[in-house]
Amino acid sequence: MGLFSKIKNIVSKKENTKAYEQGLAKTREEFVSKLNLLGIKYTKISEEYFEELEELLIMADIGVNTVVNFMNRLRNRVKKEHILNTKELNEVIIDELFIIYVEDESLSDKINKAKEGPTIILMVGVNGVGKTTTIAKLANKYQKEGKVMLIGADTFRAGAKEQLELWANKLNCLFYGKENTDPSSVIYDGLQIAKKENVDYVFIDTAGRLQNKQNLMKELEKMNKVISSIIKDAPHETLLVIDATTGQNGILQAKAFQEITNITGIVLTKLDGTAKGGIVLAIKQETNIPVKFIGLGEKMEDLKPFDIENYIYGLFKEMIKDE
Protein backbone atom coordinates (compact mmCIF):
# COMPACT_ATOMS: atom_id res chain seq x y z
CA MET A 1 0.00 0.00 0.00
CA GLY A 2 1.42 3.39 -1.04
CA LEU A 3 1.57 6.50 1.15
CA PHE A 4 -1.51 8.03 -0.44
CA SER A 5 -3.62 4.95 0.33
CA LYS A 6 -2.32 4.96 3.90
CA ILE A 7 -3.31 8.61 4.25
CA LYS A 8 -6.75 7.79 2.82
CA ASN A 9 -7.22 5.07 5.43
CA ILE A 10 -6.07 7.35 8.27
CA VAL A 11 -8.17 10.28 7.03
CA SER A 12 -11.33 8.14 6.72
CA LYS A 13 -11.20 7.69 10.50
CA LYS A 14 -10.73 11.40 11.27
CA GLU A 15 -12.98 14.40 11.71
CA ASN A 16 -12.73 17.57 9.58
CA THR A 17 -11.83 15.71 6.35
CA LYS A 18 -14.72 17.36 4.48
CA ALA A 19 -13.69 20.82 5.72
CA TYR A 20 -10.16 20.28 4.38
CA GLU A 21 -11.51 19.04 1.04
CA GLN A 22 -13.70 22.13 0.64
CA GLY A 23 -11.24 24.61 2.13
CA LEU A 24 -8.38 23.52 -0.13
CA ALA A 25 -10.54 23.35 -3.28
CA LYS A 26 -8.98 26.48 -4.86
CA THR A 27 -5.43 25.22 -4.36
CA ARG A 28 -6.34 21.70 -5.48
CA GLU A 29 -8.06 22.91 -8.66
CA GLU A 30 -5.14 25.19 -9.56
CA PHE A 31 -2.21 23.00 -8.51
CA VAL A 32 -3.35 19.42 -9.11
CA SER A 33 -4.98 20.14 -12.49
CA LYS A 34 -1.67 21.64 -13.66
CA LEU A 35 0.25 18.70 -12.22
CA ASN A 36 -2.03 16.29 -14.11
CA LEU A 37 -1.54 18.27 -17.34
CA LEU A 38 2.21 18.10 -16.78
CA GLY A 39 1.92 14.30 -16.52
CA ILE A 40 0.06 14.22 -19.84
CA LYS A 41 2.60 16.51 -21.53
CA TYR A 42 5.55 14.47 -20.27
CA THR A 43 4.93 10.75 -19.88
CA LYS A 44 8.63 10.15 -19.30
CA ILE A 45 10.67 11.97 -16.65
CA SER A 46 13.09 14.48 -18.15
CA GLU A 47 14.94 17.63 -17.12
CA GLU A 48 12.23 19.69 -18.87
CA TYR A 49 9.61 17.95 -16.72
CA PHE A 50 11.57 18.75 -13.55
CA GLU A 51 11.94 22.41 -14.56
CA GLU A 52 8.19 22.80 -15.17
CA LEU A 53 7.37 20.97 -11.95
CA GLU A 54 9.67 23.32 -10.03
CA GLU A 55 7.91 26.34 -11.53
CA LEU A 56 4.50 24.85 -10.66
CA LEU A 57 5.49 24.30 -7.01
CA ILE A 58 6.78 27.87 -6.70
CA MET A 59 3.49 29.16 -8.18
CA ALA A 60 1.63 27.25 -5.43
CA ASP A 61 3.56 29.40 -2.91
CA ILE A 62 5.51 26.47 -1.51
CA GLY A 63 8.51 28.83 -1.40
CA VAL A 64 11.79 28.83 -3.34
CA ASN A 65 13.97 27.31 -0.56
CA THR A 66 11.43 24.57 0.14
CA VAL A 67 11.09 23.82 -3.58
CA VAL A 68 14.88 23.60 -4.12
CA ASN A 69 15.15 21.19 -1.16
CA PHE A 70 12.16 19.21 -2.43
CA MET A 71 13.47 18.97 -6.02
CA ASN A 72 16.85 17.67 -4.82
CA ARG A 73 15.10 14.96 -2.80
CA LEU A 74 12.83 14.09 -5.71
CA ARG A 75 15.75 13.77 -8.18
CA ASN A 76 17.60 11.52 -5.72
CA ARG A 77 14.59 9.22 -5.32
CA VAL A 78 14.00 9.03 -9.08
CA LYS A 79 17.61 7.96 -9.53
CA LYS A 80 17.67 5.57 -6.55
CA GLU A 81 14.31 3.91 -7.29
CA HIS A 82 14.75 3.95 -11.09
CA ILE A 83 11.45 5.77 -11.66
CA LEU A 84 10.92 6.40 -15.37
CA ASN A 85 7.37 7.64 -15.95
CA THR A 86 5.59 10.66 -14.49
CA LYS A 87 2.48 8.71 -13.41
CA GLU A 88 4.63 6.62 -11.09
CA LEU A 89 6.22 9.80 -9.79
CA ASN A 90 2.91 11.32 -8.59
CA GLU A 91 2.85 9.27 -5.41
CA VAL A 92 6.52 10.06 -4.72
CA ILE A 93 5.69 13.79 -5.02
CA ILE A 94 2.95 13.39 -2.39
CA ASP A 95 5.26 11.28 -0.24
CA GLU A 96 8.07 13.85 -0.31
CA LEU A 97 5.76 16.81 0.41
CA PHE A 98 4.49 14.92 3.46
CA ILE A 99 8.05 14.11 4.61
CA ILE A 100 9.25 17.68 4.04
CA TYR A 101 6.62 18.97 6.49
CA VAL A 102 7.06 16.30 9.15
CA GLU A 103 10.89 16.02 8.90
CA ASP A 104 11.00 13.14 11.43
CA GLU A 105 9.70 15.48 14.13
CA SER A 106 6.93 14.76 16.56
CA LEU A 107 4.78 17.74 15.59
CA SER A 108 1.82 18.64 17.71
CA ASP A 109 -1.15 20.76 16.79
CA LYS A 110 -2.25 20.54 20.42
CA ILE A 111 -2.27 23.55 22.71
CA ASN A 112 0.25 23.27 25.54
CA LYS A 113 -2.04 23.36 28.57
CA ALA A 114 -1.21 24.50 32.10
CA LYS A 115 -0.77 21.75 34.68
CA GLU A 116 -2.77 23.85 37.11
CA GLY A 117 -4.53 27.19 36.92
CA PRO A 118 -5.41 29.00 33.69
CA THR A 119 -3.77 28.23 30.32
CA ILE A 120 -2.47 31.54 28.93
CA ILE A 121 -2.40 32.03 25.15
CA LEU A 122 -0.75 35.19 23.85
CA MET A 123 -1.96 36.13 20.36
CA VAL A 124 0.34 38.14 18.08
CA GLY A 125 0.25 39.26 14.44
CA VAL A 126 0.12 42.39 12.30
CA ASN A 127 -3.09 44.39 12.07
CA GLY A 128 -5.54 43.24 9.42
CA VAL A 129 -4.79 39.49 9.49
CA GLY A 130 -7.99 38.64 11.39
CA LYS A 131 -6.41 38.34 14.85
CA THR A 132 -9.48 39.44 16.83
CA THR A 133 -11.82 37.16 14.86
CA THR A 134 -9.35 34.30 15.32
CA ILE A 135 -9.32 34.89 19.10
CA ALA A 136 -13.14 34.73 19.05
CA LYS A 137 -13.08 31.45 17.08
CA LEU A 138 -10.54 29.93 19.47
CA ALA A 139 -12.54 31.16 22.48
CA ASN A 140 -15.65 29.53 21.00
CA LYS A 141 -13.75 26.25 20.53
CA TYR A 142 -12.22 26.16 24.03
CA GLN A 143 -15.46 27.17 25.75
CA LYS A 144 -16.50 23.55 25.20
CA GLU A 145 -13.61 22.57 27.49
CA GLY A 146 -13.83 25.20 30.22
CA LYS A 147 -14.24 28.81 31.30
CA VAL A 148 -12.71 31.33 28.87
CA MET A 149 -11.52 34.92 29.36
CA LEU A 150 -10.39 37.47 26.75
CA ILE A 151 -7.92 40.24 27.65
CA GLY A 152 -7.62 43.24 25.34
CA ALA A 153 -3.95 44.31 25.54
CA ASP A 154 -3.99 46.10 22.17
CA THR A 155 -4.62 49.32 24.08
CA PHE A 156 -3.79 52.03 21.53
CA ARG A 157 -5.48 50.86 18.30
CA ALA A 158 -8.80 52.65 17.92
CA GLY A 159 -11.71 50.29 18.50
CA ALA A 160 -9.57 47.26 19.42
CA LYS A 161 -10.98 46.99 22.96
CA GLU A 162 -14.61 47.42 21.80
CA GLN A 163 -14.20 44.84 19.05
CA LEU A 164 -12.87 42.19 21.44
CA GLU A 165 -15.40 43.08 24.14
CA LEU A 166 -18.20 42.69 21.61
CA TRP A 167 -17.01 39.16 20.85
CA ALA A 168 -16.69 38.36 24.57
CA ASN A 169 -20.30 39.44 25.15
CA LYS A 170 -21.50 37.50 22.12
CA LEU A 171 -19.74 34.33 23.30
CA ASN A 172 -20.57 34.91 26.95
CA CYS A 173 -16.87 34.97 27.96
CA LEU A 174 -15.24 37.03 30.68
CA PHE A 175 -13.50 40.17 29.39
CA TYR A 176 -11.01 42.69 30.69
CA GLY A 177 -9.53 45.61 28.77
CA LYS A 178 -8.64 49.31 28.93
CA GLU A 179 -7.74 51.92 26.35
CA ASN A 180 -4.73 54.25 26.10
CA THR A 181 -2.78 52.61 28.89
CA ASP A 182 0.21 50.33 29.39
CA PRO A 183 -0.69 46.89 27.90
CA SER A 184 1.25 45.03 30.61
CA SER A 185 -0.78 46.68 33.38
CA VAL A 186 -3.97 45.57 31.60
CA ILE A 187 -2.62 42.01 31.46
CA TYR A 188 -1.63 42.16 35.15
CA ASP A 189 -5.12 43.24 36.24
CA GLY A 190 -6.82 40.83 33.84
CA LEU A 191 -4.85 37.81 35.05
CA GLN A 192 -5.66 38.61 38.68
CA ILE A 193 -9.35 38.43 37.73
CA ALA A 194 -8.75 35.20 35.77
CA LYS A 195 -7.19 33.54 38.83
CA LYS A 196 -9.94 34.78 41.13
CA GLU A 197 -12.67 33.55 38.75
CA ASN A 198 -10.98 30.15 38.19
CA VAL A 199 -10.74 30.66 34.44
CA ASP A 200 -9.42 27.72 32.36
CA TYR A 201 -8.26 29.56 29.20
CA VAL A 202 -7.11 33.16 28.75
CA PHE A 203 -6.58 34.63 25.27
CA ILE A 204 -4.61 37.88 25.21
CA ASP A 205 -4.90 40.22 22.23
CA THR A 206 -1.76 42.29 21.55
CA ALA A 207 -0.76 45.17 19.28
CA GLY A 208 0.21 44.35 15.70
CA ARG A 209 2.69 47.12 14.97
CA LEU A 210 5.76 45.76 13.20
CA GLN A 211 6.97 49.16 12.00
CA ASN A 212 9.24 49.57 15.01
CA LYS A 213 10.35 46.07 15.93
CA GLN A 214 12.47 47.30 18.84
CA ASN A 215 9.47 48.85 20.60
CA LEU A 216 7.30 45.80 20.02
CA MET A 217 10.06 43.52 21.28
CA LYS A 218 10.33 45.51 24.54
CA GLU A 219 6.54 45.53 24.89
CA LEU A 220 6.28 41.75 24.42
CA GLU A 221 9.23 41.11 26.76
CA LYS A 222 7.49 43.15 29.45
CA MET A 223 4.20 41.30 28.84
CA ASN A 224 5.94 37.92 29.15
CA LYS A 225 7.59 38.96 32.44
CA VAL A 226 4.26 40.15 33.88
CA ILE A 227 2.47 36.97 32.77
CA SER A 228 5.12 34.60 34.22
CA SER A 229 5.22 36.58 37.49
CA ILE A 230 1.51 35.84 38.02
CA ILE A 231 1.22 32.39 36.44
CA LYS A 232 4.20 30.04 36.47
CA ASP A 233 5.48 28.79 33.08
CA ALA A 234 3.10 31.15 31.25
CA PRO A 235 2.39 32.11 28.52
CA HIS A 236 1.84 28.48 27.60
CA GLU A 237 1.48 29.38 23.92
CA THR A 238 2.35 32.39 21.78
CA LEU A 239 0.37 32.01 18.57
CA LEU A 240 1.13 34.08 15.48
CA VAL A 241 -1.84 34.82 13.20
CA ILE A 242 -1.02 35.01 9.49
CA ASP A 243 -3.35 35.67 6.55
CA ALA A 244 -2.71 32.88 3.99
CA THR A 245 -3.82 35.12 1.10
CA THR A 246 -0.75 37.36 1.66
CA GLY A 247 1.48 34.48 0.54
CA GLN A 248 5.22 35.03 0.90
CA ASN A 249 4.58 38.24 2.84
CA GLY A 250 3.15 36.02 5.59
CA ILE A 251 6.46 34.16 5.81
CA LEU A 252 8.31 37.48 6.17
CA GLN A 253 5.94 38.39 9.03
CA ALA A 254 6.64 35.03 10.72
CA LYS A 255 10.40 35.59 10.48
CA ALA A 256 10.07 39.15 11.82
CA PHE A 257 8.01 38.00 14.84
CA GLN A 258 10.44 35.13 15.43
CA GLU A 259 13.17 37.70 15.91
CA ILE A 260 11.27 39.54 18.63
CA THR A 261 9.53 36.82 20.66
CA ASN A 262 9.21 33.05 21.10
CA ILE A 263 6.47 31.92 18.70
CA THR A 264 5.17 28.44 19.56
CA GLY A 265 2.62 28.00 16.78
CA ILE A 266 1.00 29.58 13.74
CA VAL A 267 -2.67 30.17 12.96
CA LEU A 268 -3.12 30.43 9.20
CA THR A 269 -6.36 32.25 8.36
CA LYS A 270 -8.26 32.43 5.03
CA LEU A 271 -6.63 29.32 3.54
CA ASP A 272 -9.91 28.69 1.68
CA GLY A 273 -9.55 32.09 -0.02
CA THR A 274 -6.30 31.36 -1.84
CA ALA A 275 -5.12 29.02 -4.60
CA LYS A 276 -1.68 29.09 -2.97
CA GLY A 277 -2.28 26.66 -0.11
CA GLY A 278 1.33 25.48 -0.44
CA ILE A 279 2.23 28.26 2.01
CA VAL A 280 1.57 25.72 4.81
CA LEU A 281 4.64 23.75 3.69
CA ALA A 282 6.75 26.86 3.07
CA ILE A 283 6.02 28.40 6.46
CA LYS A 284 7.09 25.25 8.33
CA GLN A 285 10.28 24.89 6.25
CA GLU A 286 11.26 28.55 6.51
CA THR A 287 10.51 29.08 10.22
CA ASN A 288 10.36 25.59 11.77
CA ILE A 289 7.22 26.69 13.65
CA PRO A 290 4.30 24.24 13.47
CA VAL A 291 0.98 25.37 12.03
CA LYS A 292 -1.51 24.71 14.85
CA PHE A 293 -4.78 25.98 13.34
CA ILE A 294 -6.02 26.82 9.86
CA GLY A 295 -9.00 28.89 8.74
CA LEU A 296 -11.07 27.06 6.14
CA GLY A 297 -14.07 29.38 6.05
CA GLU A 298 -15.79 32.29 7.77
CA LYS A 299 -17.98 30.41 10.25
CA MET A 300 -16.93 29.93 13.89
CA GLU A 301 -16.40 26.19 13.43
CA ASP A 302 -14.27 26.71 10.27
CA LEU A 303 -11.11 27.27 12.30
CA LYS A 304 -9.66 23.75 12.46
CA PRO A 305 -6.72 22.19 14.29
CA PHE A 306 -4.06 21.61 11.63
CA ASP A 307 -3.64 18.01 10.52
CA ILE A 308 -0.95 17.15 7.97
CA GLU A 309 -2.72 13.99 6.73
CA ASN A 310 -6.01 15.82 6.19
CA TYR A 311 -4.06 18.61 4.46
CA ILE A 312 -2.24 16.27 2.04
CA TYR A 313 -5.52 14.44 1.36
CA GLY A 314 -7.41 17.71 0.78
CA LEU A 315 -4.71 18.80 -1.64
CA PHE A 316 -4.39 15.62 -3.71
CA LYS A 317 -7.58 13.60 -3.26
CA GLU A 318 -8.50 13.57 -6.96
CA MET A 319 -5.00 12.96 -8.24
CA ILE A 320 -4.48 9.29 -7.51
CA LYS A 321 -7.08 6.63 -8.08
CA ASP A 322 -7.77 4.05 -5.35
CA GLU A 323 -5.11 1.42 -5.33
N, C-alpha and C positions, 0 to 999 in steps of 0.2 A: 504493500500500500504506500503510495507516494505522500509527500507532505500535505498536498492540497486535500487529499481524501481524509487524512488524519485531522486536519483543521475542520473539515466538514463534519466529521463525527463529533469532535469536541464542541463545535459551535451549535450543533443540533440539540445539545444538552444545556445550552446556556440561555440566559435572558438577553434581551436587547438586540438580538440578531437582526430583527426586522428594522429597528431604528438605524442600525449601521448600514443596512442595505439601502434604505431610503436616503439617509443623510449623506452617503458617499456616491449617490447616483450621478451627480455632475462630474465628479472626478472619474468615475468608472466609465461613463459614456465617452468622455474625452480621451482618457488615457488608454483604456483597454481596447476600444475600437481602433485606435491608431496602432496599437501593438499587434492586433489581429491582422490589420492591413499590411503591416511590416512583414508578418509571417507569410502572407500571400505573395508579396512582392519578392521576398527572398526565401525560397524553400531550403536552400543550403546556407550554412553559416559562412559569412565572409567578413572581411574588414569593413566593407561598405555597410553591411548589416549592423555591425557593432557601432559604427559612427552614427547611423540614424537612430539606433536604440539609445545611445548616449544623449543625443539631442532631445529625444522624446522624454527621457527621464528628467532632464533639466527643465523642460517645459512644464512638467508636472510639479515643479517646485521642490524636487527632492534635494536640490542644493548641489553646487558644483563639487565640493569636497566629498560629499557622500557618494555622488555619482562616480567620481574617479576611483574611489575605494571599491565601490560596487563592481565597476567594469573590470578592474584588475582581478577581483575574486571570480567573476564570471568567466573571464578568459582562461584563468588557471583551471577552473572546473571543466571547461569545454575540452581543454588539452588533456587533462588527467583522465576524464571519463570518456574520451573519444566521441563526444557528441557532434553529430554532423548536420542534422536538420533542425530547423527553427521550431518546429512543432514540439520536438523533444525538449527543446531549451526552455519552453514556457514554464514548465514546472520548476526548473532550476532557478529561473528568474524570481518566482514566488518564494522559493526556498531561501534564496540569498537575501531578499528584502526582509524576510522574517528574521533571519540570523543577524543581519546588520542592525536591526533594532534591539534585539535581545542581547547580543554580544556576550553570551554565557553568564549574564548577570541574573541575579534573582530580583527582578523588577517588581515593585509593588505599586498598585494603583490605590492601595488602602491608605486612609488617613492615619497618621501616627497619633494614637489616642493617649491621653493622660492616664497614668496608673490610678491616680486619685484626684479628685477635684475637677474643675472644668478643663476641657481641651481647648487650647487657644490657637486660632488660625488667623494669621496675619495675611491680609490680601493686598498685593501690590500690582502695579501696572499703570501705563500711561493713560491719561484721560481719553475717553472716547472708545475704549476697547470693550465696554460693556461690563465693567467691574462691579458696579452697584447691582445690576440685574443678575450677575453671576452670584453675588453674595446672597441675594434673595432666593435664587434657585437652590443653592447649597443649604441655606437655612431651611427651606421647604423640605429638602431631602432628609436632613438630620433631625428635624422635628419629630420624625417617625421613631427616632431612637432616644430622644430626651429633650430636656428644656434648652431652648436656644436664646442667645442674646446677641444683638448687633450693637457695635460701638462705632460711632461716626468720628474717626480721627482725621478725616480730610476737612480740616476746620476753616480753611481760607477760600476754597472754591465756592462760588455763589451757588446756593441751592443744594449743595452736597448733603448737608445734614437733613434737610426737608425730604429729599429724595429717599434717603435710607430710612428715615422715620416713617415715611409713608408705607414703605414695604413692610417694616416691622409691625405696623398697625394692621396691615392687610393680612399678614401671616400670623398675627397674634403672638409675636415674639416680644421679649423685653428689649428696650432700646435705651441707649444713653449717648448723648452728643451735645456739643456746644460749638458756637461759631466764634471766629476771630480770637482764638486763644491757643495756647501751646498744646499741640496734639498729645504729647506725653502726659500732660496733666489730665486730659480727658480720658485717656486710657487708664491712668491710675484710679481715678474716681469710678470709672465704669467697671473695672475689675473688682473693686471693693464690693460693689453692688452684686456682681456675678457670684462672688464667694458667699455673700450673705443670703442670696436667693437660691443657692445650690444649683446653679446653672450647669448644664452638661457640656454645651458647646458655645464658644464665643467667637464670632467673626468680626474682625476689626478692619474697617475701611481706612485706607491711607491715601495721601496725596499722590498724584501721578505726574509730578513735574520732573522731567528728565533734563530740562534745560541747564540746570546747575547741579551736576551730579554730586559735587562736594557737599552742598547744602542738604540734599536729600539723604546722602550717606550719613551725615551727622544726625539728622532727624531720625532715621531708622535705627541707628546705633542707640540713641537715647531711648527710643520706644522699646527696643529689645531689653535694655537694662532695666527699665521700669517694669516691664512684663515679668522678667525673671526674678525681680526682687519681691514680687507679690505671689507669683506661682512658679514653683520650682520646675526647672527643665522646659519652661515655656519661652517663646511660642513653640508649640509642638509641630506646626507646619507654617511655612511661608510660601504661599501660592502666588505665582505670577500669572496674571490674566493676559492672554494675547489673542488678538483678532486674526483668525486664519486667513481672512480675505486680504490682509496686508502683505502676505507672502514673506519674501526675504526680509522685509522691514521688521517683521515680527521676530526674526532670529537676531537681528541687530539689537532690538529691545531686550531680548533675553540675555544677550551677552553684556549689555550695559548694566542691567540690574544685577547680574552675577558679580560684577565688579564692586557693587556697593553693598550687597547684603547676601546672606546665605539662602538661596532659593531651594526649596525642597521638592517642589513640583510645579507643573504647568497646567493651566486650564486653557484649552484652545477653544475659543468661541467661534460661532458662525462657520463651522466646517462644512455645513450643508450648503452654504452660499458661495462656495468656490469650486472651480474645477481643478484646483491645485492642492488636492488633499495630501499630496506627497510631503507637504511641510511637516507632517507628524514625524516622518523618518529623518528629515533634515534637522529638525530641532533637537532630537535626541542625539544625533551624531555630532552636531556642532557644539552642544552645551553639556551633554551627558546628564541632563536633568530629565527625569521621567515625566511623561504626560500623564496626569492623574485623572483629568476629566475632559470630555469634549462636548461641545455644543452641536447638536444635530437638528436643531429646530428652535422655534421661538417659545414653545410652551414650557411650563415649569418642569415637566417630567422629561424634557428633551436634553437636559444636561445629564450625560451618562458617564459612569466610571469608565476610564479608558481600558480597553481590552485588545491586546495585539492580535489575537486569533480572530475576533469579530471584525477587527479593522481589515486584516488581510482578506478575510472572506468577503466583506462588503466591497472591497476593491476589485476582486478578481472572480466573483462568483459565476459570471457567465463565460469565463475564458476557457475553462477546462471542463470537459464533459465528465460525467461520473465514470469512475474507473471500474 
